[in-house]
Amino acid sequence: MSVPKKETELKHQDCQDIIRPVRDALDVLNGKWKLAIIGSLSFGTKRFGQIAKEVHGITDKVLSKELKDLEMNRLIKRDVYDTFPPTVEYSITAHGKSLEKVIQELRIWGLAHRKKILGK
């Protein structure tokens, strides 16, 4: 007995409605650096060089790109001060802080996964 087409389409749409926002979130946070940068800024406002030191292994070029992406998605804020030379500082926004629970849950899951896979 086949499922009527309308029910199949509804189930597919339900699945899409669930997956689409997850995909959107993963698109914003993709790569290995964005969460580390957000983590660094969650401890306070920092300049470019300070972030680069805290996010081990990231190149200046990649850090610059990732900061632009995070700023475009309103997760961080970039402030430029009229000094000579100009001072630029980055800070996390309220929208960026809203990721704290997500990051904590990923941390908990990651610890459990590591223990299950590696036995550590």
N, C-alpha and C positions, 0 to 999 in steps of 0.2 A: 504494500500500500504506500503510495507516494504522499509526501507532505504537500499540501496546496502551496502554490508559488507565493501567495501573499504572506503566509507564515514564515517561509524561508527568507523572504526579503526583510520582514520585520526583525527576525533574529539576527540577520546580517547587519541591519541598521543599529540594533541594540549593541552588537559587538563593536561596531565602528564608533558609536557614541561613548563607549567605555575606553577604547584604545586611543582615539584621537587626542584627548587631553594628556594621556601618558606619553604619547609620541611627541606632542608639543613640548612637554616638560623635558624630555630627554634631548630634544633638539637644542633647547636653550642651555642645558648643562652638559652637552656632549664633550668628549675628550677627557684627557687625564688631568688637565690643569685648572679648569674652572672651579671645581669644588675646593681645590687647594687654595686658590686665590680668595674665594669667598671665606674660607676658614681663616686665612691670614687676616683679612679685613674685619672679621667678626671680633677681633681683639683690639680694634681701634683703627683710627685714621693713619694711613701710611703713605710715604712717598714711593715712587717707582723702585728705587734701589733697595728700600727696606723689604718690599714685596719680593723682589728678585732673590734676596738673601734667604727669605723664609720659605720660598717655594723652590726647593732644591732641584736642580737639573733643568729648569726652564731657561730658554734663551731670551734675550732682550726682545728680539723680533716677535717671538711667539707670545711673550708676556704682553707686549704692546697690542697685538691683535686680540688676545683674550680679554684684555681690559676694555677695548673698544666694544667687543661683543657684549660683555656684561653691562657696560654703560648703556648700550643701545636697548638692552632688555630691562633697563631700569633696576638692576640688581645692585649696582654700585653707582656712586656719584663721583665725578671728577671736578675738583675745584682748582682754578688757576688764580694765583695771587699776583698782583702787580708789583713785583719786586724785580731786582736785577741781579742775576738772571731770574726769570719767572719761576715761582714755586708752584708745583703741581702736587696736589694731595688727592688720595682716593679714600673713599669711605663707603661702608655698606649702607644701603637704603632700608627703609622699613619693609619694602617688598623683598629685598634680599634677606632680611632677618626672618621673614616668614618661612624661609627654608630650614631654619634651625631644627624643627621637629623631623623634617624629612631626612636631613643629614644624620641626626641622632639615630633614627630608625635604620638607615643604611649602615651605620656603624655597628649597631647591634646585630643586624643580619649578617654583615661581613664577618664579625667575630664568630658567630655561630657557623657560618659557612666554612671559614678557615678551620675551625675545630673539626667539623664533619669531614672535610676533605683531607686535611693534613694531620688530624689527630692532635693538634696543638691548641 
